[in-house]
Amino acid sequence: MKISYYHLSILFLSAAAVALGIIFVGLYFYLSLELPDISALKHYRPPAVTTVYDRHGTPIAYWYRERRFPVPLEKMPPYLIQAFVAAEDARFYEHKGVDFISILRALMADIRAGRVVQGGSTITQQVARSLLLSRERTLSRKIREAILAWQIDKALSKDEILNIYLNHIYLGAGAYGVEAAALTYFGKHVWELTLPEAALIAGLTPAPSRYNPLRNPRAALKRRRYVLKRMAEEGYITWETARKAWNTPLKLNPMDFSPDPRAGYFLQVVQRRLERMLGKERLFTGGYRIYTTLDLAWQEKAFPGILRKLSEIPRRHRAREVPQFAAVCLENPTGEVRLIIGGRNFRESQFNRAVFARRQPGSALKPFLWARALEDGLLQPDSLVMDEPVVFPGEDPKSLWRPRNFDHRYLGIISLRTALVDSRNTVAVKIARALGLGEVEETLRAVGFSTRFPRNLSIALGTIGISPWELTRAYSIFPNQGELIQPHLIAVIYDREGREIYRSTPQKKRVFSPETAYVMTFFLKEVIREGTGKCARALGVPAGGKTGTTDLYQDAWFIGFTPRYTCGVWVGYDTPKSLGRLETGGRAACPIWLEIMRAIPHSTGDFPVPEGITFVPFKDRTPSGQPEEIWLPYPEAQAPEIREVPPLRPRRGFPLRWLFWWR
């Protein structure tokens, strides 16, 4: 039987087709073995921006690895979706992940141009490439991309593919996804975009850097016109609408995603705590919404006055260098931190003096000694003490230490109240000696100080390093009736789905009894009424507080509180040096405290009186020697009869005897 050439040709072509089919199928299965699993796309969770807010809902920071704000497809305007489809993949709803017609059309266009001018990748292929494959330009990668696109089209709906694409795609200027692009270029949410704005964003896809409107507006407008033309050609909009849109002027309103420098010091502390809670990677990719306790509006209102008072200090001494300052403010009942200001200007210096600087508090440490002596029953609210020159052994066995009062005067027999109001150093040292260094250290640790303590009586005069954060936290014990409420900066955290995953609750620890805390509150109110904190009287509401001043006026402190807030202020130079003669806590720090506290409304209600307190008439004398009758708070079970302080006998210098004992 004779076989014709025709039959041989048919046989050969059939064999070749079968062979090619086998090769294709084999290549398909071979390449498929190395393909990534697409099941993760069903639960698409890209890296997203974590947004941090102040207590009023004002954004103060955006933390991210990729600046992306995922939004559901239903929140995107239809013309935005149409703009991307028309410009990138007109047959998106018709093909099965790979559009062979578009590939042939792109190939013909490239041949005519003699270079690559048009791509044939579908939206689905772009999803496969950007999420599952590398960006290498090889034939095998292109085949894998097509196989994956086909698999994705089978596994996901068209809307699911678009949702991934529009939230994941890079659109220039650090923006990933359409919501980030809308905020980056126009300062608005994606659902607020106009048609011209949506078309401009859709036009960024092929070359985000080249068409970036912030850098190359002419190229961006030309590309926008192309997108609008394609939308009209595909019937999504009329030609009249397209012409009107491409004649619309470009109005950019770029959003600043850098952390708010006004909140810089506060954010430093928040970030450290969140990294411990969530982990650094989750914090920067998890898309959390974090509401803090910061009151940025309060800070903004107070800041001009703070800087004005700060600049007055060097002018008083014809100096040029303005000192630094730090401030911390807490809300007493909740422990919520309202302000952390670590310096004059965060942009100039990121060192957070409010939290990390340790400076000597001077006399601001004294109230804790008074409180411990009252708590232990060593002293009573109406106790009389001797303000007189004293001498103690120094650190060197052959040396002596003579603590002196600030004014080098000694008032003789005075009340415990007057000793604190007038900040008598000799009385503070005597109280510390009577308590014992071990008891003093235990007390200071109980109120939250974590520093190393000197093993000598100078500790009574505040010769330890304490941060404004620690000292302010400790003072809040008094208006909180003896409880230390752990300050917190984070109110509530929501995950990207809006589920609440954390809410702060006050952590309390009792340090002093309510009776002791109230007596100390009364004493510290007296410091403001007639003592070293008189400056704070101008606030016009019930308040207590204490000044602190170190040797040579190197550090000035004022820690004050109202029933609702406790605020601490420190003023000084980073490299310790004198602020100037007589720049005490009352002169340098208290006016700044007053500016802060005036910037927020206050209730005129007084501090609540705990059960177990009674008021006893007490005939005292002011530090200047004037007789004064006051109603002194006293634990009810120990209330005495009326007592009277003998006349003051001020004297200077040292007596002939040395006093080594408690009087």
NUPATI-151016 format. One record per residue (C-alpha): residue number from 1; residue in one letter; x, y, z. Coordinates in steps of 0.5 Angstrom, whole numbers, plus 500, padded with zeros to 3 digits. Layout:
N
- NUM A X Y Z .
...
This chain:
663
- 1 M 500 500 500 .
- 2 K 503 507 498 .
- 3 I 503 512 503 .
- 4 S 502 519 500 .
- 5 Y 506 525 502 .
- 6 Y 500 528 504 .
- 7 H 499 523 509 .
- 8 L 506 523 511 .
- 9 S 505 531 512 .
- 10 I 499 530 516 .
- 11 L 502 524 520 .
- 12 F 508 528 522 .
- 13 L 504 534 524 .
- 14 S 500 530 528 .
- 15 A 506 527 532 .
- 16 A 509 534 532 .
- 17 A 503 537 536 .
- 18 V 502 531 540 .
- 19 A 510 532 542 .
- 20 L 509 539 543 .
- 21 G 503 538 547 .
- 22 I 507 533 552 .
- 23 I 512 538 552 .
- 24 F 507 543 554 .
- 25 V 504 539 559 .
- 26 G 510 537 562 .
- 27 L 513 544 563 .
- 28 Y 506 546 566 .
- 29 F 507 541 571 .
- 30 Y 514 542 572 .
- 31 L 513 549 573 .
- 32 S 507 548 577 .
- 33 L 511 544 582 .
- 34 E 515 550 584 .
- 35 L 509 555 584 .
- 36 P 508 558 591 .
- 37 D 501 557 594 .
- 38 I 495 562 593 .
- 39 S 491 560 599 .
- 40 A 494 565 603 .
- 41 L 491 570 598 .
- 42 K 484 568 600 .
- 43 H 486 571 607 .
- 44 Y 490 577 604 .
- 45 R 493 581 610 .
- 46 P 498 586 607 .
- 47 P 503 590 612 .
- 48 A 499 596 614 .
- 49 V 500 603 617 .
- 50 T 499 603 625 .
- 51 T 496 610 626 .
- 52 V 497 613 633 .
- 53 Y 492 618 636 .
- 54 D 492 623 642 .
- 55 R 486 623 647 .
- 56 H 481 627 642 .
- 57 G 482 623 636 .
- 58 T 488 627 633 .
- 59 P 493 623 629 .
- 60 I 500 624 632 .
- 61 A 504 619 628 .
- 62 Y 504 614 623 .
- 63 W 508 608 623 .
- 64 Y 510 603 618 .
- 65 R 514 599 613 .
- 66 E 510 600 607 .
- 67 R 505 606 607 .
- 68 R 499 602 606 .
- 69 F 491 603 609 .
- 70 P 487 597 606 .
- 71 V 480 599 605 .
- 72 P 475 595 602 .
- 73 L 473 595 595 .
- 74 E 466 597 597 .
- 75 K 469 604 600 .
- 76 M 472 606 593 .
- 77 P 468 610 588 .
- 78 P 466 606 582 .
- 79 Y 470 611 577 .
- 80 L 476 609 581 .
- 81 I 476 602 579 .
- 82 Q 473 603 572 .
- 83 A 480 608 571 .
- 84 F 484 602 573 .
- 85 V 481 597 569 .
- 86 A 480 601 563 .
- 87 A 488 603 563 .
- 88 E 491 597 565 .
- 89 D 486 591 563 .
- 90 A 480 593 559 .
- 91 R 478 585 558 .
- 92 F 479 584 566 .
- 93 Y 472 581 567 .
- 94 E 472 577 561 .
- 95 H 479 573 561 .
- 96 K 481 567 566 .
- 97 G 487 571 568 .
- 98 V 491 571 562 .
- 99 D 489 575 556 .
- 100 F 492 572 550 .
- 101 I 489 578 545 .
- 102 S 492 583 550 .
- 103 I 499 580 549 .
- 104 L 498 579 542 .
- 105 R 496 587 541 .
- 106 A 502 589 546 .
- 107 L 507 585 542 .
- 108 M 504 588 535 .
- 109 A 505 595 538 .
- 110 D 512 593 541 .
- 111 I 514 591 534 .
- 112 R 512 597 531 .
- 113 A 515 601 536 .
- 114 G 522 597 536 .
- 115 R 522 597 543 .
- 116 V 517 595 549 .
- 117 V 512 600 549 .
- 118 Q 506 596 552 .
- 119 G 505 591 557 .
- 120 G 501 585 556 .
- 121 S 500 583 563 .
- 122 T 493 583 566 .
- 123 I 491 585 573 .
- 124 T 491 578 575 .
- 125 Q 498 577 573 .
- 126 Q 500 583 576 .
- 127 V 497 581 583 .
- 128 A 501 574 582 .
- 129 R 508 578 580 .
- 130 S 507 583 586 .
- 131 L 505 578 591 .
- 132 L 508 571 590 .
- 133 L 514 572 585 .
- 134 S 520 576 584 .
- 135 R 521 581 579 .
- 136 E 526 578 575 .
- 137 R 525 578 567 .
- 138 T 526 571 565 .
- 139 L 521 567 560 .
- 140 S 520 562 566 .
- 141 R 518 567 571 .
- 142 K 513 570 566 .
- 143 I 510 563 565 .
- 144 R 510 562 572 .
- 145 E 506 568 572 .
- 146 A 501 566 567 .
- 147 I 500 559 571 .
- 148 L 499 563 577 .
- 149 A 494 568 574 .
- 150 W 490 562 571 .
- 151 Q 490 559 578 .
- 152 I 488 565 582 .
- 153 D 482 567 577 .
- 154 K 479 560 579 .
- 155 A 480 561 586 .
- 156 L 478 568 587 .
- 157 S 472 572 585 .
- 158 K 474 578 580 .
- 159 D 472 583 586 .
- 160 E 477 579 591 .
- 161 I 482 580 586 .
- 162 L 481 587 585 .
- 163 N 481 588 592 .
- 164 I 488 585 593 .
- 165 Y 490 589 587 .
- 166 L 488 596 589 .
- 167 N 490 595 596 .
- 168 H 497 592 594 .
- 169 I 500 596 588 .
- 170 Y 505 601 589 .
- 171 L 503 608 587 .
- 172 G 509 612 588 .
- 173 A 512 617 593 .
- 174 G 512 611 598 .
- 175 A 504 610 597 .
- 176 Y 502 603 597 .
- 177 G 495 602 595 .
- 178 V 489 607 593 .
- 179 E 488 610 600 .
- 180 A 495 611 601 .
- 181 A 495 615 594 .
- 182 A 489 619 595 .
- 183 L 492 621 602 .
- 184 T 499 622 599 .
- 185 Y 497 626 593 .
- 186 F 490 630 595 .
- 187 G 490 629 603 .
- 188 K 483 626 602 .
- 189 H 480 619 603 .
- 190 V 479 615 597 .
- 191 W 472 615 597 .
- 192 E 472 623 597 .
- 193 L 476 623 590 .
- 194 T 474 626 584 .
- 195 L 474 623 577 .
- 196 P 480 627 575 .
- 197 E 484 625 582 .
- 198 A 482 618 581 .
- 199 A 484 618 574 .
- 200 L 491 621 576 .
- 201 I 492 615 581 .
- 202 A 490 610 576 .
- 203 G 495 613 571 .
- 204 L 501 612 576 .
- 205 T 501 604 575 .
- 206 P 506 603 569 .
- 207 A 511 608 572 .
- 208 P 510 611 579 .
- 209 S 516 615 579 .
- 210 R 516 618 572 .
- 211 Y 508 620 573 .
- 212 N 509 622 580 .
- 213 P 505 629 580 .
- 214 L 509 632 586 .
- 215 R 515 631 582 .
- 216 N 513 631 575 .
- 217 P 506 634 574 .
- 218 R 506 635 566 .
- 219 A 507 628 565 .
- 220 A 502 626 571 .
- 221 L 497 630 567 .
- 222 K 499 627 560 .
- 223 R 498 620 563 .
- 224 R 491 622 566 .
- 225 R 489 624 560 .
- 226 Y 490 617 557 .
- 227 V 486 614 563 .
- 228 L 480 618 561 .
- 229 K 481 617 554 .
- 230 R 481 610 555 .
- 231 M 475 610 560 .
- 232 A 471 614 555 .
- 233 E 473 608 549 .
- 234 E 471 603 554 .
- 235 G 464 606 555 .
- 236 Y 465 608 563 .
- 237 I 464 615 562 .
- 238 T 462 620 556 .
- 239 W 467 624 552 .
- 240 E 464 630 554 .
- 241 T 465 628 561 .
- 242 A 472 626 559 .
- 243 R 474 632 556 .
- 244 K 471 636 562 .
- 245 A 476 632 567 .
- 246 W 482 633 563 .
- 247 N 481 640 563 .
- 248 T 481 640 570 .
- 249 P 487 644 574 .
- 250 L 491 639 578 .
- 251 K 490 641 585 .
- 252 L 495 637 590 .
- 253 N 495 637 597 .
- 254 P 500 632 600 .
- 255 M 499 630 607 .
- 256 D 505 629 612 .
- 257 F 506 622 615 .
- 258 S 512 624 619 .
- 259 P 510 624 627 .
- 260 D 508 630 630 .
- 261 P 514 634 633 .
- 262 R 509 637 638 .
- 263 A 508 630 641 .
- 264 G 515 627 639 .
- 265 Y 517 626 647 .
- 266 F 511 623 648 .
- 267 L 511 618 642 .
- 268 Q 518 616 644 .
- 269 V 516 613 651 .
- 270 V 509 610 647 .
- 271 Q 513 607 642 .
- 272 R 518 603 647 .
- 273 R 512 601 651 .
- 274 L 508 598 645 .
- 275 E 514 595 642 .
- 276 R 514 591 648 .
- 277 M 507 590 648 .
- 278 L 506 588 641 .
- 279 G 513 587 638 .
- 280 K 517 592 633 .
- 281 E 515 588 627 .
- 282 R 507 587 629 .
- 283 L 507 595 631 .
- 284 F 510 597 624 .
- 285 T 506 592 620 .
- 286 G 499 591 624 .
- 287 G 495 596 622 .
- 288 Y 493 598 629 .
- 289 R 489 604 631 .
- 290 I 492 606 638 .
- 291 Y 489 612 642 .
- 292 T 494 615 647 .
- 293 T 492 619 653 .
- 294 L 496 625 650 .
- 295 D 492 632 650 .
- 296 L 496 635 645 .
- 297 A 491 641 645 .
- 298 W 493 643 652 .
- 299 Q 500 642 650 .
- 300 E 499 647 644 .
- 301 K 495 652 648 .
- 302 A 501 652 654 .
- 303 F 507 652 650 .
- 304 P 508 659 648 .
- 305 G 507 662 655 .
- 306 I 512 656 657 .
- 307 L 517 659 652 .
- 308 R 516 666 654 .
- 309 K 517 664 661 .
- 310 L 523 660 660 .
- 311 S 526 666 656 .
- 312 E 526 671 662 .
- 313 I 531 667 666 .
- 314 P 537 669 662 .
- 315 R 534 676 661 .
- 316 R 534 677 668 .
- 317 H 542 676 668 .
- 318 R 544 679 662 .
- 319 A 545 672 659 .
- 320 R 544 669 652 .
- 321 E 543 661 653 .
- 322 V 536 659 654 .
- 323 P 535 653 659 .
- 324 Q 532 647 658 .
- 325 F 526 645 661 .
- 326 A 522 638 662 .
- 327 A 514 637 664 .
- 328 V 510 631 666 .
- 329 C 502 632 667 .
- 330 L 498 626 670 .
- 331 E 491 626 671 .
- 332 N 490 623 678 .
- 333 P 484 619 679 .
- 334 T 486 615 672 .
- 335 G 493 615 672 .
- 336 E 493 618 665 .
- 337 V 499 622 662 .
- 338 R 497 628 659 .
- 339 L 503 631 657 .
- 340 I 510 629 657 .
- 341 I 515 635 654 .
- 342 G 522 633 654 .
- 343 G 525 640 652 .
- 344 R 524 646 648 .
- 345 N 524 643 641 .
- 346 F 524 636 639 .
- 347 R 527 638 632 .
- 348 E 533 641 635 .
- 349 S 534 635 641 .
- 350 Q 531 629 642 .
- 351 F 533 627 649 .
- 352 N 527 626 653 .
- 353 R 529 630 659 .
- 354 A 522 629 662 .
- 355 V 524 621 663 .
- 356 F 531 620 662 .
- 357 A 534 626 665 .
- 358 R 536 624 672 .
- 359 R 537 631 676 .
- 360 Q 537 632 684 .
- 361 P 531 635 686 .
- 362 G 533 638 692 .
- 363 S 528 640 697 .
- 364 A 522 637 693 .
- 365 L 524 630 696 .
- 366 K 522 633 703 .
- 367 P 515 631 703 .
- 368 F 516 624 703 .
- 369 L 520 624 709 .
- 370 W 515 628 712 .
- 371 A 510 623 710 .
- 372 R 514 617 713 .
- 373 A 515 620 719 .
- 374 L 507 622 720 .
- 375 E 505 615 718 .
- 376 D 510 611 723 .
- 377 G 507 616 728 .
- 378 L 514 619 729 .
- 379 L 511 625 728 .
- 380 Q 504 628 729 .
- 381 P 501 634 725 .
- 382 D 502 639 731 .
- 383 S 509 636 732 .
- 384 L 514 642 734 .
- 385 V 521 641 732 .
- 386 M 527 645 733 .
- 387 D 530 649 727 .
- 388 E 537 650 729 .
- 389 P 545 649 727 .
- 390 V 547 642 727 .
- 391 V 553 638 725 .
- 392 F 554 631 723 .
- 393 P 560 626 722 .
- 394 G 562 627 715 .
- 395 E 564 621 710 .
- 396 D 571 622 712 .
- 397 P 572 620 719 .
- 398 K 575 626 721 .
- 399 S 571 631 717 .
- 400 L 564 634 719 .
- 401 W 558 636 715 .
- 402 R 554 642 717 .
- 403 P 547 642 713 .
- 404 R 545 649 712 .
- 405 N 538 653 711 .
- 406 F 538 656 704 .
- 407 D 537 663 708 .
- 408 H 543 661 713 .
- 409 R 537 663 718 .
- 410 Y 535 658 724 .
- 411 L 528 659 727 .
- 412 G 528 655 733 .
- 413 I 522 652 735 .
- 414 I 517 651 730 .
- 415 S 511 647 727 .
- 416 L 512 641 723 .
- 417 R 508 645 718 .
- 418 T 512 651 718 .
- 419 A 518 647 717 .
- 420 L 516 644 710 .
- 421 V 512 651 708 .
- 422 D 519 654 709 .
- 423 S 523 648 707 .
- 424 R 528 648 713 .
- 425 N 534 643 711 .
- 426 T 536 642 718 .
- 427 V 529 639 720 .
- 428 A 529 635 714 .
- 429 V 536 632 716 .
- 430 K 534 631 723 .
- 431 I 527 627 720 .
- 432 A 532 623 716 .
- 433 R 536 621 722 .
- 434 A 530 619 726 .
- 435 L 527 615 721 .
- 436 G 534 611 719 .
- 437 L 537 611 712 .
- 438 G 534 604 711 .
- 439 E 527 607 712 .
- 440 V 528 613 708 .
- 441 E 531 608 702 .
- 442 E 525 604 703 .
- 443 T 520 610 703 .
- 444 L 523 613 697 .
- 445 R 523 606 693 .
- 446 A 516 605 695 .
- 447 V 514 612 692 .
- 448 G 517 609 685 .
- 449 F 524 612 685 .
- 450 S 529 607 682 .
- 451 T 536 611 683 .
- 452 R 542 609 687 .
- 453 F 541 612 694 .
- 454 P 547 615 698 .
- 455 R 548 612 704 .
- 456 N 549 618 708 .
- 457 L 544 624 711 .
- 458 S 545 628 705 .
- 459 I 539 624 702 .
- 460 A 534 628 706 .
- 461 L 536 634 702 .
- 462 G 535 631 695 .
- 463 T 542 629 693 .
- 464 I 540 623 689 .
- 465 G 538 623 681 .
- 466 I 531 623 679 .
- 467 S 527 624 673 .
- 468 P 521 629 672 .
- 469 W 517 623 671 .
- 470 E 519 619 677 .
- 471 L 518 625 682 .
- 472 T 511 627 678 .
- 473 R 508 620 679 .
- 474 A 511 620 686 .
- 475 Y 507 627 688 .
- 476 S 500 624 685 .
- 477 I 500 620 691 .
- 478 F 498 625 696 .
- 479 P 492 628 692 .
- 480 N 490 620 690 .
- 481 Q 489 619 698 .
- 482 G 496 615 699 .
- 483 E 495 611 693 .
- 484 L 500 610 687 .
- 485 I 496 610 681 .
- 486 Q 501 607 676 .
- 487 P 501 612 670 .
- 488 H 499 610 663 .
- 489 L 500 613 656 .
- 490 I 496 608 652 .
- 491 A 488 608 653 .
- 492 V 486 603 648 .
- 493 I 488 599 642 .
- 494 Y 484 596 636 .
- 495 D 487 592 631 .
- 496 R 486 593 623 .
- 497 E 479 589 623 .
- 498 G 476 594 629 .
- 499 R 477 589 635 .
- 500 E 479 592 641 .
- 501 I 485 588 643 .
- 502 Y 487 592 649 .
- 503 R 484 597 654 .
- 504 S 488 600 660 .
- 505 T 486 599 667 .
- 506 P 489 603 673 .
- 507 Q 494 599 677 .
- 508 K 494 602 684 .
- 509 K 498 601 690 .
- 510 R 498 604 697 .
- 511 V 504 607 700 .
- 512 F 501 612 705 .
- 513 S 494 612 709 .
- 514 P 489 616 707 .
- 515 E 490 620 713 .
- 516 T 497 621 712 .
- 517 A 496 623 705 .
- 518 Y 491 628 707 .
- 519 V 495 631 712 .
- 520 M 501 632 707 .
- 521 T 496 635 702 .
- 522 F 494 640 707 .
- 523 F 501 642 708 .
- 524 L 503 642 701 .
- 525 K 497 647 700 .
- 526 E 500 651 705 .
- 527 V 507 651 701 .
- 528 I 503 655 696 .
- 529 R 499 659 701 .
- 530 E 505 662 704 .
- 531 G 511 659 703 .
- 532 T 516 658 697 .
- 533 G 510 656 692 .
- 534 K 506 662 693 .
- 535 C 507 663 685 .
- 536 A 502 658 684 .
- 537 R 496 662 688 .
- 538 A 495 665 682 .
- 539 L 492 659 679 .
- 540 G 486 661 683 .
- 541 V 484 654 685 .
- 542 P 486 649 691 .
- 543 A 493 646 690 .
- 544 G 499 644 693 .
- 545 G 506 643 691 .
- 546 K 513 644 693 .
- 547 T 519 647 690 .
- 548 G 526 644 689 .
- 549 T 533 648 688 .
- 550 T 540 645 688 .
- 551 D 546 648 690 .
- 552 L 548 654 686 .
- 553 Y 541 654 683 .
- 554 Q 543 649 678 .
- 555 D 536 645 678 .
- 556 A 529 649 679 .
- 557 W 523 644 680 .
- 558 F 516 645 682 .
- 559 I 511 639 683 .
- 560 G 504 642 684 .
- 561 F 497 638 684 .
- 562 T 490 640 684 .
- 563 P 485 635 686 .
- 564 R 485 633 678 .
- 565 Y 492 634 676 .
- 566 T 499 633 678 .
- 567 C 504 637 674 .
- 568 G 512 637 675 .
- 569 V 517 642 672 .
- 570 W 524 642 672 .
- 571 V 529 647 669 .
- 572 G 536 647 668 .
- 573 Y 542 646 663 .
- 574 D 544 640 660 .
- 575 T 551 641 662 .
- 576 P 549 643 669 .
- 577 K 551 650 671 .
- 578 S 547 656 675 .
- 579 L 541 659 672 .
- 580 G 543 665 675 .
- 581 R 543 668 683 .
- 582 L 536 667 686 .
- 583 E 533 662 680 .
- 584 T 530 658 685 .
- 585 G 524 653 684 .
- 586 G 519 658 686 .
- 587 R 522 663 681 .
- 588 A 524 659 675 .
- 589 A 520 653 675 .
- 590 C 513 655 678 .
- 591 P 511 660 673 .
- 592 I 512 655 668 .
- 593 W 508 650 672 .
- 594 L 503 656 672 .
- 595 E 503 657 665 .
- 596 I 501 649 664 .
- 597 M 496 649 669 .
- 598 R 492 655 666 .
- 599 A 492 652 659 .
- 600 I 486 648 662 .
- 601 P 480 649 666 .
- 602 H 479 647 673 .
- 603 S 474 645 678 .
- 604 T 474 650 684 .
- 605 G 472 644 689 .
- 606 D 477 642 694 .
- 607 F 481 636 696 .
- 608 P 476 631 699 .
- 609 V 477 629 706 .
- 610 P 478 622 708 .
- 611 E 474 619 713 .
- 612 G 478 619 720 .
- 613 I 480 626 719 .
- 614 T 478 631 724 .
- 615 F 480 639 724 .
- 616 V 483 641 731 .
- 617 P 485 649 732 .
- 618 F 492 650 732 .
- 619 K 496 657 734 .
- 620 D 502 657 729 .
- 621 R 506 662 727 .
- 622 T 508 664 720 .
- 623 P 515 664 718 .
- 624 S 516 671 719 .
- 625 G 514 670 726 .
- 626 Q 506 673 726 .
- 627 P 501 669 730 .
- 628 E 496 665 726 .
- 629 E 491 660 728 .
- 630 I 489 655 723 .
- 631 W 485 649 723 .
- 632 L 490 643 723 .
- 633 P 487 636 720 .
- 634 Y 489 630 724 .
- 635 P 487 623 725 .
- 636 E 481 623 729 .
- 637 A 483 617 734 .
- 638 Q 489 622 736 .
- 639 A 486 629 736 .
- 640 P 490 633 741 .
- 641 E 487 639 745 .
- 642 I 489 646 742 .
- 643 R 497 647 742 .
- 644 E 501 653 741 .
- 645 V 507 655 738 .
- 646 P 512 659 742 .
- 647 P 515 666 739 .
- 648 L 520 665 734 .
- 649 R 527 666 736 .
- 650 P 531 667 729 .
- 651 R 538 666 730 .
- 652 R 544 666 725 .
- 653 G 551 661 725 .
- 654 F 552 655 730 .
- 655 P 552 655 737 .
- 656 L 558 652 741 .
- 657 R 555 645 742 .
- 658 W 555 640 736 .
- 659 L 548 637 735 .
- 660 F 549 629 733 .
- 661 W 542 627 736 .
- 662 W 535 628 734 .
- 663 R 531 633 738 .
